[in-house]
């Protein structure tokens, strides 16, 4: 009904349709998420409610523009192609309300994502701080929150572990990308940058093993692959075309073997590493080696 009715509306006429859709998604969540505890439908409903609720707020806030006599389809198309800080703020509030009502762990990931947009844009507008540094600091904050959830459920058996999972995913993306960008900027030589990236990925892998979370490692696999290829090929071009260089095939084999070893020997590796930290106080908040 929603997508069939949308073409007939333009400008402020969208407000009633989008508001109706947001209310519908909330009511469906009352049944599917709060009562039936359906996780996958809840993830879709959380995204849809957040987007439509924020869109309804934006339309209401800019009602004078939509009511202008010279407003047409091209103006509307240009308006929605340029999202602003105004959209992220109501989306953050909507995702927060969704989590407080339904306690869906996935909604915490939405809160973290929209929170990053709000913080980065606000700081960029007020202080001019570059977004990579803001992203790194914000990612560390999200990581600390995720570790706090993990510390309250070290055996990973309650909903708190699921909450930490989504926060780890967001934190990993925000931390790894700025770190790799700073390494590339500080080291002009390609081989030196690739070597630093490999060391960084190995350190992230060690940290991921200790906390028993693979998110940081998964987020850095792309950079790890590029760094291995740069070292093997001597900084050669990325392979495209009919001929695959041997360095590219070797890179795929090494990275594939690295992923396979971690997947198969993850828990045995933790058994070897965790005794090194047994005298440290933070280990009681970590899951035991299995």
Secondary structure as the mmCIF struct_conf table of DSSP 4:
data_model
#
loop_
_struct_conf.conf_type_id
_struct_conf.id
_struct_conf.beg_label_comp_id
_struct_conf.beg_label_asym_id
_struct_conf.beg_label_seq_id
_struct_conf.end_label_comp_id
_struct_conf.end_label_asym_id
_struct_conf.end_label_seq_id
HELX_RH_AL_P HELX_RH_AL_P1 UNK A 2 UNK A 6
TURN_TY1_P TURN_TY1_P1 UNK A 7 UNK A 8
HELX_RH_3T_P HELX_RH_3T_P1 UNK A 11 UNK A 13
HELX_RH_AL_P HELX_RH_AL_P2 UNK A 14 UNK A 29
HELX_RH_PI_P HELX_RH_PI_P1 UNK A 30 UNK A 35
TURN_TY1_P TURN_TY1_P2 UNK A 36 UNK A 36
HELX_RH_AL_P HELX_RH_AL_P3 UNK A 39 UNK A 61
TURN_TY1_P TURN_TY1_P3 UNK A 62 UNK A 62
HELX_RH_AL_P HELX_RH_AL_P4 UNK A 63 UNK A 66
TURN_TY1_P TURN_TY1_P4 UNK A 67 UNK A 67
TURN_TY1_P TURN_TY1_P5 UNK A 69 UNK A 70
HELX_RH_AL_P HELX_RH_AL_P5 UNK A 73 UNK A 80
TURN_TY1_P TURN_TY1_P6 UNK A 81 UNK A 81
BEND BEND1 UNK A 82 UNK A 82
HELX_RH_AL_P HELX_RH_AL_P6 UNK A 85 UNK A 102
HELX_RH_AL_P HELX_RH_AL_P7 UNK A 105 UNK A 126
TURN_TY1_P TURN_TY1_P7 UNK A 127 UNK A 127
HELX_RH_AL_P HELX_RH_AL_P8 UNK A 131 UNK A 152
TURN_TY1_P TURN_TY1_P8 UNK A 154 UNK A 155
BEND BEND2 UNK A 158 UNK A 158
HELX_RH_AL_P HELX_RH_AL_P9 UNK A 159 UNK A 186
BEND BEND3 UNK A 189 UNK A 189
HELX_RH_AL_P HELX_RH_AL_P10 UNK A 190 UNK A 211
TURN_TY1_P TURN_TY1_P9 UNK A 212 UNK A 212
HELX_RH_AL_P HELX_RH_AL_P11 UNK A 215 UNK A 219
TURN_TY1_P TURN_TY1_P10 UNK A 220 UNK A 220
HELX_RH_AL_P HELX_RH_AL_P12 UNK A 221 UNK A 233
TURN_TY1_P TURN_TY1_P11 UNK A 234 UNK A 234
BEND BEND4 UNK A 235 UNK A 235
HELX_LH_PP_P HELX_LH_PP_P1 UNK A 236 UNK A 239
BEND BEND5 UNK A 241 UNK A 242
HELX_LH_PP_P HELX_LH_PP_P2 UNK A 243 UNK A 245
HELX_RH_AL_P HELX_RH_AL_P13 UNK A 246 UNK A 274
HELX_RH_3T_P HELX_RH_3T_P2 UNK A 275 UNK A 277
TURN_TY1_P TURN_TY1_P12 UNK A 278 UNK A 279
BEND BEND6 UNK A 280 UNK A 280
HELX_RH_3T_P HELX_RH_3T_P3 UNK A 281 UNK A 285
BEND BEND7 UNK A 286 UNK A 286
HELX_LH_PP_P HELX_LH_PP_P3 UNK A 287 UNK A 289
#
